[in-house]
């Protein structure tokens, strides 16, 4: 039976557009029911120390979570010969492609708002017509002068 050994795998987490390192990203490595969690340093580098009984290939699931970025999921194969896992580029949420979305919010006016505005204009028009049709007392003067002579 081979002696258990610890292998340190390293990689870097960067912003997809800026290529800048991401500090504090949570990296989770799950293999054969064992879970290892570490966080990236100021240079975006993470180090996973994996205990293994085999020197063969290890199948694992890698998850990277960082505030303001889309969570990254991957199934990977690692070996004792390849310890550098390379760069993982995270996307910002607005970079995610959305299919069948609604129009832009600045040009989209919901139907209830339009209906409310039209109802308000209708009520103002009705009130204006009612006040113009109402009977306003008219002061009528008698233009004829009656002179009473006894």
Secondary structure, DSSP 8 states (H G I E B T S, - for coil): ----EEEEEEEEEEETTT--B-TT-EEEEEETTEEEEEE--TTSEEEEEEEES-SS-EEEEEEEE-TTB--EEEEEEE-SS--EEEEEEE-BGGGS--SS----TTT---HHHHHHHHHHHHHHHHHHHHHHHS---------S------
